[in-house]
Amino acid sequence: MKKVLLLFFLVGQFLTADCQSDLRTYKIEFDELTISFESKDIWSPDSLFDKKHQDSIEIDIGLAENFDNKKIKIVKKRSDIEEIKAVEYYKTSMSVGDDGAHLDMYDWKHYESDTFNLGIENDSFTTLKLSESQRNRFPNVTKEQILKVVEHEMRGQDNKFFKRALECSGANDYPCYVSLSQIALIITVRFGDSKLVQKTLVINVPMGD
């Protein structure tokens, strides 16, 4: 029995170490500060992280990443920085699914959340852990509105997504569903002369059921 438990422990340790080895640190450079985080699934090219950014950056994450409870580290580049604050908000979008394939309505209606303050401690902050209900919030839409936008996106009614959309009575009535599509982190920097600057990190989240 002890040998079996030891084997399970060693396998667990190996899997944990293997997952950690997949993690990579990504740094985003601004004039005033550098922010960094760890991830194992970023789809944006490395060249995006090799250059300095003025005020904002937009990145794409993969299916193995969700940016929940993500620790973001901050390194100040100027000695006259008096205060740093961070907030987060998110957007959801609607999709129509069909046996794994899905039509994502990135350019249609969205739910956009209020901003949430993220406390900064030891020059770092942690992103939100979004609940299922938060990820599923969406404006009220009718079946007619859904059919109209699917017809527009697919340039007609003779396609599988329009036929599947006929089954939907609302945005969260499968095969229609709502999921997280974008996260935004806004970092506000206040200097000693009371000047304020904002830096924005936008994270595009892959949708799917």
LINJOWO-V883099 format. One record per run of one state. SS is the DSSP state (H for helix, E for strand, L for the rest). FROM is the first residue (numbers start at 0). TO is the last residue. If there is no record, write none. Layout:
BEGIN
ss: {SS | SS}
from: {FROM | FROM}
to: {TO | TO}
END
This chain:
BEGIN
ss: {L | H | L | E | L | E | L | E | L | H | L | E | L | E | L | E | L | E | L | E | L | E | L | E | L | E | L | H | L | H | L | H | L | E | L | E | L}
from: {0 | 1 | 22 | 23 | 30 | 32 | 39 | 41 | 42 | 45 | 48 | 51 | 53 | 55 | 61 | 70 | 76 | 80 | 98 | 100 | 104 | 110 | 112 | 115 | 118 | 123 | 126 | 131 | 135 | 142 | 154 | 159 | 165 | 175 | 191 | 195 | 204}
to: {0 | 21 | 22 | 29 | 31 | 38 | 40 | 41 | 44 | 47 | 50 | 52 | 54 | 60 | 69 | 75 | 79 | 97 | 99 | 103 | 109 | 111 | 114 | 117 | 122 | 125 | 130 | 134 | 141 | 153 | 158 | 164 | 174 | 190 | 194 | 203 | 208}
END
